[in-house]
Amino acid sequence: MQFSVKAGLIFAAILLAGALFFLYRDSDTLPAEIASGNGRLEATEVDVASRDPGRISSILVREGDEVQKGEVLARMDTDALDAELRAAEARAREARAEAAASRTAEAGAQSALALAQNTADRTGRLIAKGFVSAEKMDLDANALKIARANASAARSRVLACDEAVAALDAKAGGIQVALAETSLKAPISGRVLYRLAQPGEVIPSGGKVLTLIDTLDVTISIFLPEAEAGKVSIGSPARILLDALPNEAIPGKVTFVAPRAQFTPKEVETRNEREKLMFRVRVTADPAWLKSHPGLAKPGMPGLAYVLMKPDASWPSILTTK
């Protein structure tokens, strides 16, 4: 008998909770300071794509896998790039050897220039005293001119070799960057939604391999008339009740209010509502709640979003978070 009484009380409590839920699904029964609307959950989607064209070597994750930002998800074939890098590094080594030789030659040319300059200076002093002929002075001046030309040519050769080394190093660096890009990493933490390609496939530049969803960036868009939308601000407290989770109020806040009215989309259930000019309002679920309740709020789930139009208003019990 005692068991039957307890069972009856539990059944009655369930009926009461269900009645309250369906009561508050009807916006006409909501407190005046709360606005509501229908919508479906959405999550931010991010594509993982290859920067350069090539063949997919391996894909390391499956649809539904949880991934962390920076984790390697797939790899592209690197054989061609590896060969290019080896060739570029070999040419860079040759260029460095040529640059070293050009510096040695420049040092010799500078020494010869210094010697020619000293000789010409000494000849100039001696000719003033009549100790050497004008022919000697002409020969030394010509030797100085040649030494200067050789030193200038040697310097130009050094600069050209240095530029060649820099260009080849830049080319090798570009290839190394391209090699790093062959490891396709997760740009966000989240879940793999789709595998869009398979190992062995050749994809173009920008070819998509995977689509990820950010499970901590979940939103729902609703449409409110001007009288209600005008009282909603960015940051206004909000709650989300999903059809699949009628007893779990998900906390959130308003993160977008459309600046212009629009006709509501076809997804809105009644024709009368679709024919009205409404303002789109986006509610973002609390990431902390999503993190502590993994997998409960899934993109595509239908539900209702409730928004406080007065900051000092309180939530009814059915919309109180647990």
C-alpha positions as CSV (number, residue, x, y, z in Angstrom):
1,M,0.0,0.0,0.0
2,Q,2.9,2.4,0.9
3,F,4.5,1.5,-2.4
4,S,1.4,2.4,-4.3
5,V,1.1,5.8,-2.5
6,K,4.7,6.6,-3.4
7,A,4.2,5.6,-7.0
8,G,1.2,7.8,-7.2
9,L,3.0,10.8,-5.8
10,I,5.9,10.3,-8.3
11,F,3.4,10.0,-11.2
12,A,1.6,13.1,-10.1
13,A,4.9,15.1,-9.9
14,I,5.7,14.0,-13.4
15,L,2.3,15.1,-14.6
16,L,2.7,18.4,-12.9
17,A,6.1,19.1,-14.4
18,G,4.8,18.2,-17.8
19,A,1.8,20.4,-17.4
20,L,4.0,23.3,-16.3
21,F,6.2,22.8,-19.3
22,F,3.4,22.8,-21.8
23,L,1.8,25.7,-20.0
24,Y,5.0,27.8,-20.5
25,R,5.3,26.7,-24.1
26,D,2.4,28.9,-24.8
27,S,3.7,32.4,-24.8
28,D,0.3,33.7,-23.8
29,T,0.8,32.2,-20.3
30,L,4.3,33.5,-19.8
31,P,5.0,36.4,-17.4
32,A,4.8,39.7,-19.1
33,E,8.6,40.3,-18.7
34,I,9.5,37.1,-20.7
35,A,9.5,36.8,-24.5
36,S,9.8,33.5,-26.3
37,G,10.1,32.0,-29.7
38,N,10.6,28.7,-31.5
39,G,13.8,27.7,-33.2
40,R,16.4,25.0,-33.7
41,L,19.9,24.6,-32.2
42,E,22.8,25.5,-34.4
43,A,26.5,25.1,-33.8
44,T,29.5,26.8,-35.4
45,E,30.8,24.7,-38.3
46,V,34.5,24.9,-39.4
47,D,35.9,23.2,-42.5
48,V,39.4,21.6,-42.4
49,A,40.8,22.1,-45.9
50,S,44.2,21.7,-47.6
51,R,46.0,25.0,-48.5
52,D,47.6,23.4,-51.6
53,P,46.5,20.7,-54.1
54,G,47.6,17.2,-53.5
55,R,46.8,13.6,-52.6
56,I,45.4,12.8,-49.1
57,S,47.8,10.4,-47.4
58,S,45.8,9.6,-44.3
59,I,42.8,10.7,-42.2
60,L,43.2,10.1,-38.5
61,V,39.7,10.7,-37.2
62,R,36.2,9.5,-37.8
63,E,32.8,11.2,-37.8
64,G,31.7,11.8,-34.2
65,D,35.3,11.9,-32.8
66,E,36.1,14.6,-30.3
67,V,39.2,16.7,-31.2
68,Q,41.3,19.3,-29.6
69,K,42.5,22.6,-31.2
70,G,45.9,22.0,-32.9
71,E,45.4,18.2,-33.1
72,V,46.6,16.7,-36.4
73,L,43.5,15.3,-38.2
74,A,44.8,14.4,-41.6
75,R,48.0,14.3,-43.6
76,M,48.7,15.1,-47.3
77,D,51.3,13.2,-49.4
78,T,54.7,14.9,-49.1
79,D,56.9,13.0,-51.6
80,A,57.0,15.8,-54.2
81,L,57.7,18.5,-51.6
82,D,60.4,16.4,-49.9
83,A,62.2,16.1,-53.3
84,E,61.8,19.8,-53.9
85,L,63.2,20.6,-50.4
86,R,66.3,18.4,-50.9
87,A,67.0,20.1,-54.3
88,A,66.5,23.6,-52.9
89,E,68.8,22.8,-49.9
90,A,71.5,21.4,-52.2
91,R,71.4,24.5,-54.4
92,A,71.6,26.7,-51.2
93,R,74.7,24.8,-50.1
94,E,76.3,25.4,-53.5
95,A,75.4,29.1,-53.3
96,R,76.9,29.4,-49.9
97,A,80.2,27.9,-51.2
98,E,80.2,30.4,-54.1
99,A,79.5,33.2,-51.6
100,A,82.5,32.2,-49.5
101,A,84.7,32.0,-52.5
102,S,83.5,35.5,-53.6
103,R,84.4,36.9,-50.2
104,T,87.9,35.4,-50.5
105,A,88.3,37.0,-53.9
106,E,87.0,40.3,-52.6
107,A,89.6,40.2,-49.8
108,G,92.3,39.7,-52.4
109,A,91.0,42.5,-54.6
110,Q,90.9,44.9,-51.6
111,S,94.5,44.0,-50.8
112,A,95.6,44.6,-54.4
113,L,93.7,47.9,-54.3
114,A,95.4,49.0,-51.1
115,L,98.8,48.1,-52.6
116,A,98.1,50.0,-55.9
117,Q,96.9,53.0,-53.8
118,N,100.1,53.1,-51.8
119,T,102.2,52.7,-54.9
120,A,100.4,55.5,-56.7
121,D,100.7,57.8,-53.6
122,R,104.5,57.1,-53.3
123,T,105.0,57.7,-57.0
124,G,103.1,61.0,-56.7
125,R,105.5,62.1,-53.9
126,L,108.6,61.1,-55.8
127,I,107.7,62.7,-59.1
128,A,107.4,66.0,-57.3
129,K,111.0,65.7,-56.4
130,G,112.0,64.6,-59.8
131,F,113.0,61.1,-58.8
132,V,110.7,59.2,-61.1
133,S,109.4,59.8,-64.7
134,A,105.9,60.8,-65.7
135,E,105.6,57.5,-67.5
136,K,106.0,55.7,-64.2
137,M,103.3,57.8,-62.7
138,D,101.0,57.0,-65.6
139,L,101.6,53.3,-65.2
140,D,100.9,53.4,-61.4
141,A,97.7,55.5,-61.9
142,N,96.5,53.0,-64.5
143,A,97.2,50.1,-62.1
144,L,95.2,51.8,-59.4
145,K,92.3,52.3,-61.8
146,I,92.3,48.6,-62.6
147,A,92.6,47.6,-58.9
148,R,89.6,49.8,-58.1
149,A,87.5,48.2,-60.9
150,N,88.5,44.7,-59.7
151,A,87.5,45.5,-56.1
152,S,84.2,46.9,-57.3
153,A,83.5,43.8,-59.4
154,A,84.5,41.6,-56.5
155,R,82.1,43.4,-54.2
156,S,79.2,43.1,-56.7
157,R,79.9,39.4,-57.0
158,V,79.7,39.1,-53.2
159,L,76.3,40.9,-53.2
160,A,75.0,38.7,-56.1
161,C,76.0,35.5,-54.2
162,D,74.4,36.8,-51.0
163,E,71.2,37.5,-52.9
164,A,71.3,34.0,-54.5
165,V,71.7,32.4,-51.0
166,A,68.8,34.5,-49.6
167,A,66.6,33.6,-52.5
168,L,67.3,29.9,-52.2
169,D,66.9,30.0,-48.5
170,A,63.5,31.7,-49.0
171,K,62.5,29.0,-51.5
172,A,63.5,26.2,-49.0
173,G,61.6,28.0,-46.3
174,G,58.5,28.2,-48.5
175,I,58.8,24.5,-49.1
176,Q,59.1,23.9,-45.4
177,V,56.0,25.9,-44.8
178,A,54.2,23.9,-47.4
179,L,55.3,20.7,-45.8
180,A,54.0,21.9,-42.4
181,E,50.7,22.7,-44.1
182,T,50.4,19.1,-45.2
183,S,49.5,18.2,-41.6
184,L,45.9,19.4,-41.4
185,K,45.2,20.5,-37.8
186,A,42.0,21.2,-36.0
187,P,41.4,25.0,-35.9
188,I,39.0,24.6,-33.0
189,S,38.2,22.1,-30.3
190,G,35.0,20.2,-31.1
191,R,33.6,17.2,-32.8
192,V,34.0,15.8,-36.3
193,L,30.7,16.3,-38.1
194,Y,31.6,15.0,-41.6
195,R,34.4,13.3,-43.4
196,L,34.3,14.9,-46.9
197,A,37.1,13.0,-48.5
198,Q,39.0,9.7,-48.2
199,P,42.7,8.8,-48.2
200,G,44.1,8.5,-51.7
201,E,41.8,11.2,-53.2
202,V,43.4,14.1,-55.0
203,I,41.9,17.4,-53.9
204,P,42.4,21.0,-55.2
205,S,43.7,24.0,-53.4
206,G,41.2,24.7,-50.6
207,G,39.7,21.2,-50.9
208,K,37.7,20.3,-47.9
209,V,38.6,17.1,-46.0
210,L,36.6,17.4,-42.7
211,T,33.9,19.6,-41.1
212,L,34.0,20.2,-37.4
213,I,31.4,21.6,-35.1
214,D,32.2,23.7,-32.0
215,T,30.2,21.9,-29.3
216,L,30.7,24.9,-26.9
217,D,29.3,27.5,-29.4
218,V,25.6,26.5,-29.6
219,T,22.9,29.0,-30.5
220,I,19.2,29.2,-31.3
221,S,17.6,32.0,-33.3
222,I,14.0,33.1,-32.6
223,F,11.8,35.9,-34.0
224,L,10.2,38.5,-31.9
225,P,7.8,41.3,-32.7
226,E,9.0,44.9,-32.4
227,A,7.3,45.5,-29.1
228,E,9.3,42.6,-27.5
229,A,12.5,42.9,-29.5
230,G,12.8,46.6,-28.5
231,K,13.1,45.5,-24.8
232,V,15.8,42.9,-25.5
233,S,19.5,43.9,-25.2
234,I,22.7,42.2,-26.0
235,G,23.6,40.2,-22.9
236,S,20.0,39.8,-21.7
237,P,19.6,36.6,-19.7
238,A,17.9,33.7,-21.6
239,R,16.9,30.1,-21.2
240,I,16.5,27.3,-23.8
241,L,14.0,24.4,-23.4
242,L,14.5,21.6,-25.9
243,D,11.7,19.3,-26.9
244,A,14.0,16.4,-26.1
245,L,14.9,17.9,-22.7
246,P,11.7,19.5,-21.4
247,N,12.8,19.5,-17.8
248,E,16.3,20.9,-18.4
249,A,16.5,24.7,-18.8
250,I,19.7,25.6,-20.5
251,P,21.1,28.9,-19.4
252,G,22.2,31.4,-22.0
253,K,22.2,35.0,-23.1
254,V,21.3,37.2,-26.1
255,T,24.2,37.7,-28.4
256,F,22.5,39.2,-31.4
257,V,19.5,41.4,-32.2
258,A,18.8,42.1,-35.8
259,P,18.9,45.8,-36.7
260,R,16.1,45.4,-39.2
261,A,12.8,43.7,-39.3
262,Q,12.1,40.8,-41.7
263,F,9.4,38.4,-42.6
264,T,9.9,35.3,-40.4
265,P,11.1,32.2,-42.3
266,K,9.0,29.2,-43.3
267,E,10.3,27.1,-40.4
268,V,8.0,29.1,-38.1
269,E,5.0,26.9,-37.4
270,T,2.0,29.1,-38.1
271,R,1.2,31.1,-41.2
272,N,0.0,34.1,-39.1
273,E,3.5,34.3,-37.5
274,R,5.2,34.0,-40.9
275,E,3.3,36.9,-42.3
276,K,4.5,39.3,-39.6
277,L,7.5,41.5,-39.7
278,M,9.8,40.2,-36.9
279,F,13.3,40.8,-35.5
280,R,15.7,37.9,-35.4
281,V,17.2,37.3,-31.9
282,R,20.0,34.9,-31.3
283,V,20.5,33.2,-28.0
284,T,23.9,31.6,-27.2
285,A,23.9,28.7,-24.7
286,D,26.3,29.0,-21.7
287,P,29.5,27.2,-22.7
288,A,30.1,26.1,-19.0
289,W,26.7,24.3,-19.1
290,L,27.5,22.7,-22.4
291,K,30.9,21.6,-21.1
292,S,29.3,20.0,-18.0
293,H,26.5,18.3,-20.1
294,P,28.4,17.0,-23.1
295,G,26.3,15.6,-25.9
296,L,22.9,16.8,-24.6
297,A,22.3,19.9,-26.7
298,K,22.8,18.7,-30.3
299,P,22.5,20.9,-33.5
300,G,19.2,20.6,-35.2
301,M,17.2,19.9,-32.0
302,P,13.9,22.0,-31.9
303,G,13.0,23.9,-28.9
304,L,12.0,27.3,-27.4
305,A,14.2,30.2,-26.3
306,Y,13.0,32.5,-23.5
307,V,14.4,36.0,-23.0
308,L,14.1,38.3,-20.0
309,M,13.0,41.8,-21.1
310,K,13.6,43.3,-17.7
311,P,17.0,42.8,-16.0
312,D,15.5,42.6,-12.5
313,A,12.8,40.0,-13.4
314,S,13.0,36.4,-12.2
315,W,12.5,33.1,-13.9
316,P,9.6,30.9,-13.2
317,S,10.4,27.5,-11.7
318,I,10.2,25.6,-15.0
319,L,12.9,27.9,-16.4
320,T,15.2,27.8,-13.4
321,T,18.6,26.1,-14.2
322,K,19.6,23.1,-12.1
